[in-house]
Amino acid sequence: MEWILQTLMMLGAKAASIFISPASPNFEVVQGMMAILALVGLVLLVTFAFRKK
């Protein structure tokens, strides 16, 4: 279960580094927000992939 969180935080860090410098004091906050957005996007992708038409 820990690998899921690590993967999401890694994706969040990559996405956050596009918008804000990693040396910024609030980088962790932006990283967490991006990780949540990645999780929501993953859930939506799975939902739309397996819906019945």
mmCIF entry with sequence, helices, sheets and N, C-alpha, C, O atoms, coordinates in Angstrom:
data_MODEL
# 
_entry.id   MODEL 
# 
_entity.id                         1 
_entity.type                       polymer 
_entity.pdbx_number_of_molecules   1 
# 
_entity_poly.entity_id                      1 
_entity_poly.type                           'polypeptide(L)' 
_entity_poly.nstd_linkage                   no 
_entity_poly.nstd_monomer                   no 
_entity_poly.pdbx_seq_one_letter_code       MEWILQTLMMLGAKAASIFISPASPNFEVVQGMMAILALVGLVLLVTFAFRKK 
_entity_poly.pdbx_seq_one_letter_code_can   MEWILQTLMMLGAKAASIFISPASPNFEVVQGMMAILALVGLVLLVTFAFRKK 
_entity_poly.pdbx_strand_id                 A 
# 
loop_
_entity_poly_seq.entity_id 
_entity_poly_seq.num 
_entity_poly_seq.mon_id 
_entity_poly_seq.hetero 
1 1  MET n 
1 2  GLU n 
1 3  TRP n 
1 4  ILE n 
1 5  LEU n 
1 6  GLN n 
1 7  THR n 
1 8  LEU n 
1 9  MET n 
1 10 MET n 
1 11 LEU n 
1 12 GLY n 
1 13 ALA n 
1 14 LYS n 
1 15 ALA n 
1 16 ALA n 
1 17 SER n 
1 18 ILE n 
1 19 PHE n 
1 20 ILE n 
1 21 SER n 
1 22 PRO n 
1 23 ALA n 
1 24 SER n 
1 25 PRO n 
1 26 ASN n 
1 27 PHE n 
1 28 GLU n 
1 29 VAL n 
1 30 VAL n 
1 31 GLN n 
1 32 GLY n 
1 33 MET n 
1 34 MET n 
1 35 ALA n 
1 36 ILE n 
1 37 LEU n 
1 38 ALA n 
1 39 LEU n 
1 40 VAL n 
1 41 GLY n 
1 42 LEU n 
1 43 VAL n 
1 44 LEU n 
1 45 LEU n 
1 46 VAL n 
1 47 THR n 
1 48 PHE n 
1 49 ALA n 
1 50 PHE n 
1 51 ARG n 
1 52 LYS n 
1 53 LYS n 
# 
_struct_asym.id          A 
_struct_asym.entity_id   1 
# 
loop_
_struct_conf.conf_type_id 
_struct_conf.id 
_struct_conf.pdbx_PDB_helix_id 
_struct_conf.beg_label_comp_id 
_struct_conf.beg_label_asym_id 
_struct_conf.beg_label_seq_id 
_struct_conf.pdbx_beg_PDB_ins_code 
_struct_conf.end_label_comp_id 
_struct_conf.end_label_asym_id 
_struct_conf.end_label_seq_id 
_struct_conf.pdbx_end_PDB_ins_code 
_struct_conf.beg_auth_comp_id 
_struct_conf.beg_auth_asym_id 
_struct_conf.beg_auth_seq_id 
_struct_conf.end_auth_comp_id 
_struct_conf.end_auth_asym_id 
_struct_conf.end_auth_seq_id 
_struct_conf.pdbx_PDB_helix_class 
_struct_conf.details 
_struct_conf.pdbx_PDB_helix_length 
HELX_P HELX_P1 AA1 GLU A 2  ? PHE A 19 ? GLU A 2  PHE A 19 1 ? 18 
HELX_P HELX_P2 AA2 PHE A 27 ? ALA A 49 ? PHE A 27 ALA A 49 1 ? 23 
# 
_struct_conf_type.id          HELX_P 
_struct_conf_type.criteria    ? 
_struct_conf_type.reference   ? 
# 
loop_
_atom_site.group_PDB 
_atom_site.id 
_atom_site.type_symbol 
_atom_site.label_atom_id 
_atom_site.label_alt_id 
_atom_site.label_comp_id 
_atom_site.label_asym_id 
_atom_site.label_entity_id 
_atom_site.label_seq_id 
_atom_site.pdbx_PDB_ins_code 
_atom_site.Cartn_x 
_atom_site.Cartn_y 
_atom_site.Cartn_z 
_atom_site.occupancy 
_atom_site.B_iso_or_equiv 
_atom_site.pdbx_formal_charge 
_atom_site.auth_seq_id 
_atom_site.auth_comp_id 
_atom_site.auth_asym_id 
_atom_site.auth_atom_id 
_atom_site.pdbx_PDB_model_num 
ATOM 1   N N  . MET A 1 1  ? 0.807   -1.186 0.000   1.00 0.00 ? 1  MET A N  1 
ATOM 2   C CA . MET A 1 1  ? 0.000   0.000  0.000   1.00 0.00 ? 1  MET A CA 1 
ATOM 3   C C  . MET A 1 1  ? 0.861   1.266  0.000   1.00 0.00 ? 1  MET A C  1 
ATOM 4   O O  . MET A 1 1  ? 0.466   2.309  -0.522  1.00 0.00 ? 1  MET A O  1 
ATOM 5   N N  . GLU A 1 2  ? 2.034   1.144  0.593   1.00 0.00 ? 2  GLU A N  1 
ATOM 6   C CA . GLU A 1 2  ? 2.924   2.298  0.662   1.00 0.00 ? 2  GLU A CA 1 
ATOM 7   C C  . GLU A 1 2  ? 3.441   2.697  -0.716  1.00 0.00 ? 2  GLU A C  1 
ATOM 8   O O  . GLU A 1 2  ? 3.696   3.876  -0.962  1.00 0.00 ? 2  GLU A O  1 
ATOM 9   N N  . TRP A 1 3  ? 3.597   1.731  -1.615  1.00 0.00 ? 3  TRP A N  1 
ATOM 10  C CA . TRP A 1 3  ? 4.104   2.030  -2.950  1.00 0.00 ? 3  TRP A CA 1 
ATOM 11  C C  . TRP A 1 3  ? 3.135   2.912  -3.731  1.00 0.00 ? 3  TRP A C  1 
ATOM 12  O O  . TRP A 1 3  ? 3.564   3.685  -4.587  1.00 0.00 ? 3  TRP A O  1 
ATOM 13  N N  . ILE A 1 4  ? 1.840   2.809  -3.450  1.00 0.00 ? 4  ILE A N  1 
ATOM 14  C CA . ILE A 1 4  ? 0.862   3.660  -4.131  1.00 0.00 ? 4  ILE A CA 1 
ATOM 15  C C  . ILE A 1 4  ? 1.080   5.116  -3.743  1.00 0.00 ? 4  ILE A C  1 
ATOM 16  O O  . ILE A 1 4  ? 1.095   6.003  -4.597  1.00 0.00 ? 4  ILE A O  1 
ATOM 17  N N  . LEU A 1 5  ? 1.249   5.348  -2.447  1.00 0.00 ? 5  LEU A N  1 
ATOM 18  C CA . LEU A 1 5  ? 1.475   6.714  -1.971  1.00 0.00 ? 5  LEU A CA 1 
ATOM 19  C C  . LEU A 1 5  ? 2.794   7.265  -2.495  1.00 0.00 ? 5  LEU A C  1 
ATOM 20  O O  . LEU A 1 5  ? 2.863   8.429  -2.891  1.00 0.00 ? 5  LEU A O  1 
ATOM 21  N N  . GLN A 1 6  ? 3.834   6.449  -2.504  1.00 0.00 ? 6  GLN A N  1 
ATOM 22  C CA . GLN A 1 6  ? 5.131   6.903  -3.016  1.00 0.00 ? 6  GLN A CA 1 
ATOM 23  C C  . GLN A 1 6  ? 5.051   7.250  -4.498  1.00 0.00 ? 6  GLN A C  1 
ATOM 24  O O  . GLN A 1 6  ? 5.645   8.232  -4.943  1.00 0.00 ? 6  GLN A O  1 
ATOM 25  N N  . THR A 1 7  ? 4.321   6.449  -5.258  1.00 0.00 ? 7  THR A N  1 
ATOM 26  C CA . THR A 1 7  ? 4.167   6.721  -6.688  1.00 0.00 ? 7  THR A CA 1 
ATOM 27  C C  . THR A 1 7  ? 3.388   8.003  -6.914  1.00 0.00 ? 7  THR A C  1 
ATOM 28  O O  . THR A 1 7  ? 3.756   8.810  -7.767  1.00 0.00 ? 7  THR A O  1 
ATOM 29  N N  . LEU A 1 8  ? 2.307   8.201  -6.153  1.00 0.00 ? 8  LEU A N  1 
ATOM 30  C CA . LEU A 1 8  ? 1.524   9.426  -6.297  1.00 0.00 ? 8  LEU A CA 1 
ATOM 31  C C  . LEU A 1 8  ? 2.335   10.658 -5.913  1.00 0.00 ? 8  LEU A C  1 
ATOM 32  O O  . LEU A 1 8  ? 2.257   11.686 -6.584  1.00 0.00 ? 8  LEU A O  1 
ATOM 33  N N  . MET A 1 9  ? 3.108   10.560 -4.844  1.00 0.00 ? 9  MET A N  1 
ATOM 34  C CA . MET A 1 9  ? 3.928   11.697 -4.441  1.00 0.00 ? 9  MET A CA 1 
ATOM 35  C C  . MET A 1 9  ? 5.039   11.972 -5.448  1.00 0.00 ? 9  MET A C  1 
ATOM 36  O O  . MET A 1 9  ? 5.420   13.125 -5.653  1.00 0.00 ? 9  MET A O  1 
ATOM 37  N N  . MET A 1 10 ? 5.557   10.924 -6.075  1.00 0.00 ? 10 MET A N  1 
ATOM 38  C CA . MET A 1 10 ? 6.572   11.113 -7.108  1.00 0.00 ? 10 MET A CA 1 
ATOM 39  C C  . MET A 1 10 ? 5.958   11.817 -8.321  1.00 0.00 ? 10 MET A C  1 
ATOM 40  O O  . MET A 1 10 ? 6.565   12.725 -8.889  1.00 0.00 ? 10 MET A O  1 
ATOM 41  N N  . LEU A 1 11 ? 4.759   11.398 -8.713  1.00 0.00 ? 11 LEU A N  1 
ATOM 42  C CA . LEU A 1 11 ? 4.070   12.071 -9.814  1.00 0.00 ? 11 LEU A CA 1 
ATOM 43  C C  . LEU A 1 11 ? 3.739   13.515 -9.437  1.00 0.00 ? 11 LEU A C  1 
ATOM 44  O O  . LEU A 1 11 ? 3.863   14.423 -10.258 1.00 0.00 ? 11 LEU A O  1 
ATOM 45  N N  . GLY A 1 12 ? 3.321   13.715 -8.194  1.00 0.00 ? 12 GLY A N  1 
ATOM 46  C CA . GLY A 1 12 ? 3.028   15.067 -7.723  1.00 0.00 ? 12 GLY A CA 1 
ATOM 47  C C  . GLY A 1 12 ? 4.247   15.960 -7.723  1.00 0.00 ? 12 GLY A C  1 
ATOM 48  O O  . GLY A 1 12 ? 4.148   17.148 -8.028  1.00 0.00 ? 12 GLY A O  1 
ATOM 49  N N  . ALA A 1 13 ? 5.393   15.403 -7.387  1.00 0.00 ? 13 ALA A N  1 
ATOM 50  C CA . ALA A 1 13 ? 6.628   16.188 -7.384  1.00 0.00 ? 13 ALA A CA 1 
ATOM 51  C C  . ALA A 1 13 ? 7.017   16.606 -8.799  1.00 0.00 ? 13 ALA A C  1 
ATOM 52  O O  . ALA A 1 13 ? 7.450   17.735 -9.027  1.00 0.00 ? 13 ALA A O  1 
ATOM 53  N N  . LYS A 1 14 ? 6.858   15.682 -9.746  1.00 0.00 ? 14 LYS A N  1 
ATOM 54  C CA . LYS A 1 14 ? 7.178   16.023 -11.136 1.00 0.00 ? 14 LYS A CA 1 
ATOM 55  C C  . LYS A 1 14 ? 6.245   17.124 -11.650 1.00 0.00 ? 14 LYS A C  1 
ATOM 56  O O  . LYS A 1 14 ? 6.691   18.070 -12.300 1.00 0.00 ? 14 LYS A O  1 
ATOM 57  N N  . ALA A 1 15 ? 4.961   16.994 -11.357 1.00 0.00 ? 15 ALA A N  1 
ATOM 58  C CA . ALA A 1 15 ? 4.003   17.995 -11.821 1.00 0.00 ? 15 ALA A CA 1 
ATOM 59  C C  . ALA A 1 15 ? 4.195   19.320 -11.097 1.00 0.00 ? 15 ALA A C  1 
ATOM 60  O O  . ALA A 1 15 ? 4.084   20.380 -11.713 1.00 0.00 ? 15 ALA A O  1 
ATOM 61  N N  . ALA A 1 16 ? 4.478   19.278 -9.816  1.00 0.00 ? 16 ALA A N  1 
ATOM 62  C CA . ALA A 1 16 ? 4.669   20.510 -9.054  1.00 0.00 ? 16 ALA A CA 1 
ATOM 63  C C  . ALA A 1 16 ? 5.919   21.254 -9.487  1.00 0.00 ? 16 ALA A C  1 
ATOM 64  O O  . ALA A 1 16 ? 5.955   22.484 -9.444  1.00 0.00 ? 16 ALA A O  1 
ATOM 65  N N  . SER A 1 17 ? 6.941   20.526 -9.901  1.00 0.00 ? 17 SER A N  1 
ATOM 66  C CA . SER A 1 17 ? 8.182   21.191 -10.314 1.00 0.00 ? 17 SER A CA 1 
ATOM 67  C C  . SER A 1 17 ? 8.000   21.968 -11.605 1.00 0.00 ? 17 SER A C  1 
ATOM 68  O O  . SER A 1 17 ? 8.825   22.823 -11.928 1.00 0.00 ? 17 SER A O  1 
ATOM 69  N N  . ILE A 1 18 ? 6.942   21.692 -12.347 1.00 0.00 ? 18 ILE A N  1 
ATOM 70  C CA . ILE A 1 18 ? 6.644   22.480 -13.541 1.00 0.00 ? 18 ILE A CA 1 
ATOM 71  C C  . ILE A 1 18 ? 6.161   23.874 -13.145 1.00 0.00 ? 18 ILE A C  1 
ATOM 72  O O  . ILE A 1 18 ? 6.484   24.862 -13.805 1.00 0.00 ? 18 ILE A O  1 
ATOM 73  N N  . PHE A 1 19 ? 5.386   23.946 -12.064 1.00 0.00 ? 19 PHE A N  1 
ATOM 74  C CA . PHE A 1 19 ? 4.742   25.194 -11.669 1.00 0.00 ? 19 PHE A CA 1 
ATOM 75  C C  . PHE A 1 19 ? 5.510   25.990 -10.622 1.00 0.00 ? 19 PHE A C  1 
ATOM 76  O O  . PHE A 1 19 ? 5.392   27.214 -10.565 1.00 0.00 ? 19 PHE A O  1 
ATOM 77  N N  . ILE A 1 20 ? 6.291   25.312 -9.797  1.00 0.00 ? 20 ILE A N  1 
ATOM 78  C CA . ILE A 1 20 ? 6.938   25.992 -8.673  1.00 0.00 ? 20 ILE A CA 1 
ATOM 79  C C  . ILE A 1 20 ? 8.336   25.399 -8.469  1.00 0.00 ? 20 ILE A C  1 
ATOM 80  O O  . ILE A 1 20 ? 8.567   24.225 -8.758  1.00 0.00 ? 20 ILE A O  1 
ATOM 81  N N  . SER A 1 21 ? 9.236   26.196 -7.983  1.00 0.00 ? 21 SER A N  1 
ATOM 82  C CA . SER A 1 21 ? 10.608  25.733 -7.742  1.00 0.00 ? 21 SER A CA 1 
ATOM 83  C C  . SER A 1 21 ? 10.640  24.760 -6.559  1.00 0.00 ? 21 SER A C  1 
ATOM 84  O O  . SER A 1 21 ? 9.984   24.993 -5.544  1.00 0.00 ? 21 SER A O  1 
ATOM 85  N N  . PRO A 1 22 ? 11.397  23.678 -6.692  1.00 0.00 ? 22 PRO A N  1 
ATOM 86  C CA . PRO A 1 22 ? 11.503  22.737 -5.564  1.00 0.00 ? 22 PRO A CA 1 
ATOM 87  C C  . PRO A 1 22 ? 12.119  23.351 -4.309  1.00 0.00 ? 22 PRO A C  1 
ATOM 88  O O  . PRO A 1 22 ? 11.967  22.795 -3.221  1.00 0.00 ? 22 PRO A O  1 
ATOM 89  N N  . ALA A 1 23 ? 12.802  24.473 -4.434  1.00 0.00 ? 23 ALA A N  1 
ATOM 90  C CA . ALA A 1 23 ? 13.391  25.135 -3.272  1.00 0.00 ? 23 ALA A CA 1 
ATOM 91  C C  . ALA A 1 23 ? 12.389  26.026 -2.548  1.00 0.00 ? 23 ALA A C  1 
ATOM 92  O O  . ALA A 1 23 ? 12.698  26.581 -1.494  1.00 0.00 ? 23 ALA A O  1 
ATOM 93  N N  . SER A 1 24 ? 11.203  26.164 -3.101  1.00 0.00 ? 24 SER A N  1 
ATOM 94  C CA . SER A 1 24 ? 10.176  27.003 -2.489  1.00 0.00 ? 24 SER A CA 1 
ATOM 95  C C  . SER A 1 24 ? 9.710   26.384 -1.169  1.00 0.00 ? 24 SER A C  1 
ATOM 96  O O  . SER A 1 24 ? 9.629   25.162 -1.049  1.00 0.00 ? 24 SER A O  1 
ATOM 97  N N  . PRO A 1 25 ? 9.403   27.236 -0.175  1.00 0.00 ? 25 PRO A N  1 
ATOM 98  C CA . PRO A 1 25 ? 9.000   26.685 1.128   1.00 0.00 ? 25 PRO A CA 1 
ATOM 99  C C  . PRO A 1 25 ? 7.667   25.934 1.101   1.00 0.00 ? 25 PRO A C  1 
ATOM 100 O O  . PRO A 1 25 ? 7.429   25.087 1.962   1.00 0.00 ? 25 PRO A O  1 
ATOM 101 N N  . ASN A 1 26 ? 6.811   26.219 0.153   1.00 0.00 ? 26 ASN A N  1 
ATOM 102 C CA . ASN A 1 26 ? 5.518   25.527 0.113   1.00 0.00 ? 26 ASN A CA 1 
ATOM 103 C C  . ASN A 1 26 ? 5.457   24.487 -1.009  1.00 0.00 ? 26 ASN A C  1 
ATOM 104 O O  . ASN A 1 26 ? 4.377   24.185 -1.518  1.00 0.00 ? 26 ASN A O  1 
ATOM 105 N N  . PHE A 1 27 ? 6.596   23.947 -1.388  1.00 0.00 ? 27 PHE A N  1 
ATOM 106 C CA . PHE A 1 27 ? 6.638   22.937 -2.447  1.00 0.00 ? 27 PHE A CA 1 
ATOM 107 C C  . PHE A 1 27 ? 5.884   21.674 -2.048  1.00 0.00 ? 27 PHE A C  1 
ATOM 108 O O  . PHE A 1 27 ? 5.220   21.057 -2.881  1.00 0.00 ? 27 PHE A O  1 
ATOM 109 N N  . GLU A 1 28 ? 5.983   21.286 -0.776  1.00 0.00 ? 28 GLU A N  1 
ATOM 110 C CA . GLU A 1 28 ? 5.304   20.074 -0.315  1.00 0.00 ? 28 GLU A CA 1 
ATOM 111 C C  . GLU A 1 28 ? 3.794   20.204 -0.409  1.00 0.00 ? 28 GLU A C  1 
ATOM 112 O O  . GLU A 1 28 ? 3.103   19.222 -0.683  1.00 0.00 ? 28 GLU A O  1 
ATOM 113 N N  . VAL A 1 29 ? 3.278   21.400 -0.186  1.00 0.00 ? 29 VAL A N  1 
ATOM 114 C CA . VAL A 1 29 ? 1.830   21.622 -0.288  1.00 0.00 ? 29 VAL A CA 1 
ATOM 115 C C  . VAL A 1 29 ? 1.382   21.451 -1.738  1.00 0.00 ? 29 VAL A C  1 
ATOM 116 O O  . VAL A 1 29 ? 0.394   20.772 -2.014  1.00 0.00 ? 29 VAL A O  1 
ATOM 117 N N  . VAL A 1 30 ? 2.107   22.064 -2.646  1.00 0.00 ? 30 VAL A N  1 
ATOM 118 C CA . VAL A 1 30 ? 1.768   21.952 -4.061  1.00 0.00 ? 30 VAL A CA 1 
ATOM 119 C C  . VAL A 1 30 ? 1.958   20.514 -4.535  1.00 0.00 ? 30 VAL A C  1 
ATOM 120 O O  . VAL A 1 30 ? 1.175   20.023 -5.347  1.00 0.00 ? 30 VAL A O  1 
ATOM 121 N N  . GLN A 1 31 ? 2.979   19.844 -4.040  1.00 0.00 ? 31 GLN A N  1 
ATOM 122 C CA . GLN A 1 31 ? 3.213   18.449 -4.384  1.00 0.00 ? 31 GLN A CA 1 
ATOM 123 C C  . GLN A 1 31 ? 2.039   17.585 -3.926  1.00 0.00 ? 31 GLN A C  1 
ATOM 124 O O  . GLN A 1 31 ? 1.600   16.699 -4.660  1.00 0.00 ? 31 GLN A O  1 
ATOM 125 N N  . GLY A 1 32 ? 1.538   17.832 -2.740  1.00 0.00 ? 32 GLY A N  1 
ATOM 126 C CA . GLY A 1 32 ? 0.382   17.081 -2.240  1.00 0.00 ? 32 GLY A CA 1 
ATOM 127 C C  . GLY A 1 32 ? -0.865  17.335 -3.068  1.00 0.00 ? 32 GLY A C  1 
ATOM 128 O O  . GLY A 1 32 ? -1.633  16.413 -3.343  1.00 0.00 ? 32 GLY A O  1 
ATOM 129 N N  . MET A 1 33 ? -1.068  18.589 -3.466  1.00 0.00 ? 33 MET A N  1 
ATOM 130 C CA . MET A 1 33 ? -2.230  18.899 -4.310  1.00 0.00 ? 33 MET A CA 1 
ATOM 131 C C  . MET A 1 33 ? -2.128  18.208 -5.659  1.00 0.00 ? 33 MET A C  1 
ATOM 132 O O  . MET A 1 33 ? -3.123  17.699 -6.174  1.00 0.00 ? 33 MET A O  1 
ATOM 133 N N  . MET A 1 34 ? -0.944  18.186 -6.229  1.00 0.00 ? 34 MET A N  1 
ATOM 134 C CA . MET A 1 34 ? -0.752  17.509 -7.515  1.00 0.00 ? 34 MET A CA 1 
ATOM 135 C C  . MET A 1 34 ? -0.915  15.996 -7.378  1.00 0.00 ? 34 MET A C  1 
ATOM 136 O O  . MET A 1 34 ? -1.401  15.340 -8.300  1.00 0.00 ? 34 MET A O  1 
ATOM 137 N N  . ALA A 1 35 ? -0.513  15.442 -6.240  1.00 0.00 ? 35 ALA A N  1 
ATOM 138 C CA . ALA A 1 35 ? -0.701  14.009 -6.011  1.00 0.00 ? 35 ALA A CA 1 
ATOM 139 C C  . ALA A 1 35 ? -2.179  13.673 -5.915  1.00 0.00 ? 35 ALA A C  1 
ATOM 140 O O  . ALA A 1 35 ? -2.614  12.635 -6.413  1.00 0.00 ? 35 ALA A O  1 
ATOM 141 N N  . ILE A 1 36 ? -2.951  14.539 -5.283  1.00 0.00 ? 36 ILE A N  1 
ATOM 142 C CA . ILE A 1 36 ? -4.402  14.333 -5.208  1.00 0.00 ? 36 ILE A CA 1 
ATOM 143 C C  . ILE A 1 36 ? -5.018  14.425 -6.596  1.00 0.00 ? 36 ILE A C  1 
ATOM 144 O O  . ILE A 1 36 ? -5.894  13.631 -6.939  1.00 0.00 ? 36 ILE A O  1 
ATOM 145 N N  . LEU A 1 37 ? -4.569  15.385 -7.396  1.00 0.00 ? 37 LEU A N  1 
ATOM 146 C CA . LEU A 1 37 ? -5.077  15.491 -8.767  1.00 0.00 ? 37 LEU A CA 1 
ATOM 147 C C  . LEU A 1 37 ? -4.709  14.263 -9.598  1.00 0.00 ? 37 LEU A C  1 
ATOM 148 O O  . LEU A 1 37 ? -5.500  13.818 -10.431 1.00 0.00 ? 37 LEU A O  1 
ATOM 149 N N  . ALA A 1 38 ? -3.523  13.719 -9.379  1.00 0.00 ? 38 ALA A N  1 
ATOM 150 C CA . ALA A 1 38 ? -3.126  12.500 -10.088 1.00 0.00 ? 38 ALA A CA 1 
ATOM 151 C C  . ALA A 1 38 ? -4.009  11.327 -9.675  1.00 0.00 ? 38 ALA A C  1 
ATOM 152 O O  . ALA A 1 38 ? -4.389  10.512 -10.516 1.00 0.00 ? 38 ALA A O  1 
ATOM 153 N N  . LEU A 1 39 ? -4.335  11.235 -8.398  1.00 0.00 ? 39 LEU A N  1 
ATOM 154 C CA . LEU A 1 39 ? -5.217  10.172 -7.921  1.00 0.00 ? 39 LEU A CA 1 
ATOM 155 C C  . LEU A 1 39 ? -6.608  10.303 -8.518  1.00 0.00 ? 39 LEU A C  1 
ATOM 156 O O  . LEU A 1 39 ? -7.195  9.310  -8.949  1.00 0.00 ? 39 LEU A O  1 
ATOM 157 N N  . VAL A 1 40 ? -7.135  11.503 -8.546  1.00 0.00 ? 40 VAL A N  1 
ATOM 158 C CA . VAL A 1 40 ? -8.459  11.733 -9.141  1.00 0.00 ? 40 VAL A CA 1 
ATOM 159 C C  . VAL A 1 40 ? -8.439  11.398 -10.628 1.00 0.00 ? 40 VAL A C  1 
ATOM 160 O O  . VAL A 1 40 ? -9.374  10.781 -11.138 1.00 0.00 ? 40 VAL A O  1 
ATOM 161 N N  . GLY A 1 41 ? -7.392  11.797 -11.317 1.00 0.00 ? 41 GLY A N  1 
ATOM 162 C CA . GLY A 1 41 ? -7.278  11.477 -12.739 1.00 0.00 ? 41 GLY A CA 1 
ATOM 163 C C  . GLY A 1 41 ? -7.193  9.983  -12.985 1.00 0.00 ? 41 GLY A C  1 
ATOM 164 O O  . GLY A 1 41 ? -7.783  9.474  -13.938 1.00 0.00 ? 41 GLY A O  1 
ATOM 165 N N  . LEU A 1 42 ? -6.469  9.281  -12.137 1.00 0.00 ? 42 LEU A N  1 
ATOM 166 C CA . LEU A 1 42 ? -6.362  7.828  -12.271 1.00 0.00 ? 42 LEU A CA 1 
ATOM 167 C C  . LEU A 1 42 ? -7.711  7.153  -12.036 1.00 0.00 ? 42 LEU A C  1 
ATOM 168 O O  . LEU A 1 42 ? -8.080  6.232  -12.765 1.00 0.00 ? 42 LEU A O  1 
ATOM 169 N N  . VAL A 1 43 ? -8.439  7.600  -11.035 1.00 0.00 ? 43 VAL A N  1 
ATOM 170 C CA . VAL A 1 43 ? -9.769  7.038  -10.761 1.00 0.00 ? 43 VAL A CA 1 
ATOM 171 C C  . VAL A 1 43 ? -10.718 7.312  -11.929 1.00 0.00 ? 43 VAL A C  1 
ATOM 172 O O  . VAL A 1 43 ? -11.481 6.431  -12.326 1.00 0.00 ? 43 VAL A O  1 
ATOM 173 N N  . LEU A 1 44 ? -10.675 8.512  -12.471 1.00 0.00 ? 44 LEU A N  1 
ATOM 174 C CA . LEU A 1 44 ? -11.533 8.831  -13.624 1.00 0.00 ? 44 LEU A CA 1 
ATOM 175 C C  . LEU A 1 44 ? -11.154 7.999  -14.840 1.00 0.00 ? 44 LEU A C  1 
ATOM 176 O O  . LEU A 1 44 ? -12.031 7.543  -15.574 1.00 0.00 ? 44 LEU A O  1 
ATOM 177 N N  . LEU A 1 45 ? -9.876  7.798  -15.060 1.00 0.00 ? 45 LEU A N  1 
ATOM 178 C CA . LEU A 1 45 ? -9.422  6.988  -16.183 1.00 0.00 ? 45 LEU A CA 1 
ATOM 179 C C  . LEU A 1 45 ? -9.919  5.552  -16.060 1.00 0.00 ? 45 LEU A C  1 
ATOM 180 O O  . LEU A 1 45 ? -10.409 4.977  -17.032 1.00 0.00 ? 45 LEU A O  1 
ATOM 181 N N  . VAL A 1 46 ? -9.796  4.982  -14.882 1.00 0.00 ? 46 VAL A N  1 
ATOM 182 C CA . VAL A 1 46 ? -10.268 3.612  -14.658 1.00 0.00 ? 46 VAL A CA 1 
ATOM 183 C C  . VAL A 1 46 ? -11.791 3.543  -14.790 1.00 0.00 ? 46 VAL A C  1 
ATOM 184 O O  . VAL A 1 46 ? -12.329 2.587  -15.349 1.00 0.00 ? 46 VAL A O  1 
ATOM 185 N N  . THR A 1 47 ? -12.476 4.558  -14.276 1.00 0.00 ? 47 THR A N  1 
ATOM 186 C CA . THR A 1 47 ? -13.940 4.577  -14.356 1.00 0.00 ? 47 THR A CA 1 
ATOM 187 C C  . THR A 1 47 ? -14.414 4.613  -15.801 1.00 0.00 ? 47 THR A C  1 
ATOM 188 O O  . THR A 1 47 ? -15.306 3.854  -16.179 1.00 0.00 ? 47 THR A O  1 
ATOM 189 N N  . PHE A 1 48 ? -13.836 5.472  -16.598 1.00 0.00 ? 48 PHE A N  1 
ATOM 190 C CA . PHE A 1 48 ? -14.266 5.580  -17.991 1.00 0.00 ? 48 PHE A CA 1 
ATOM 191 C C  . PHE A 1 48 ? -13.797 4.399  -18.833 1.00 0.00 ? 48 PHE A C  1 
ATOM 192 O O  . PHE A 1 48 ? -14.416 4.081  -19.848 1.00 0.00 ? 48 PHE A O  1 
ATOM 193 N N  . ALA A 1 49 ? -12.721 3.753  -18.428 1.00 0.00 ? 49 ALA A N  1 
ATOM 194 C CA . ALA A 1 49 ? -12.231 2.608  -19.189 1.00 0.00 ? 49 ALA A CA 1 
ATOM 195 C C  . ALA A 1 49 ? -13.125 1.386  -19.014 1.00 0.00 ? 49 ALA A C  1 
ATOM 196 O O  . ALA A 1 49 ? -13.262 0.586  -19.939 1.00 0.00 ? 49 ALA A O  1 
ATOM 197 N N  . PHE A 1 50 ? -13.731 1.230  -17.849 1.00 0.00 ? 50 PHE A N  1 
ATOM 198 C CA . PHE A 1 50 ? -14.505 0.038  -17.551 1.00 0.00 ? 50 PHE A CA 1 
ATOM 199 C C  . PHE A 1 50 ? -16.012 0.280  -17.504 1.00 0.00 ? 50 PHE A C  1 
ATOM 200 O O  . PHE A 1 50 ? -16.751 -0.585 -17.034 1.00 0.00 ? 50 PHE A O  1 
ATOM 201 N N  . ARG A 1 51 ? -16.479 1.413  -17.970 1.00 0.00 ? 51 ARG A N  1 
ATOM 202 C CA . ARG A 1 51 ? -17.926 1.630  -17.947 1.00 0.00 ? 51 ARG A CA 1 
ATOM 203 C C  . ARG A 1 51 ? -18.595 0.859  -19.069 1.00 0.00 ? 51 ARG A C  1 
ATOM 204 O O  . ARG A 1 51 ? -17.982 0.567  -20.095 1.00 0.00 ? 51 ARG A O  1 
ATOM 205 N N  . LYS A 1 52 ? -19.839 0.539  -18.863 1.00 0.00 ? 52 LYS A N  1 
ATOM 206 C CA . LYS A 1 52 ? -20.592 -0.207 -19.866 1.00 0.00 ? 52 LYS A CA 1 
ATOM 207 C C  . LYS A 1 52 ? -21.282 0.778  -20.787 1.00 0.00 ? 52 LYS A C  1 
ATOM 208 O O  . LYS A 1 52 ? -21.827 1.790  -20.346 1.00 0.00 ? 52 LYS A O  1 
ATOM 209 N N  . LYS A 1 53 ? -21.251 0.466  -22.067 1.00 0.00 ? 53 LYS A N  1 
ATOM 210 C CA . LYS A 1 53 ? -21.835 1.372  -23.059 1.00 0.00 ? 53 LYS A CA 1 
ATOM 211 C C  . LYS A 1 53 ? -23.189 0.885  -23.490 1.00 0.00 ? 53 LYS A C  1 
ATOM 212 O O  . LYS A 1 53 ? -23.837 1.519  -24.322 1.00 0.00 ? 53 LYS A O  1 
# 
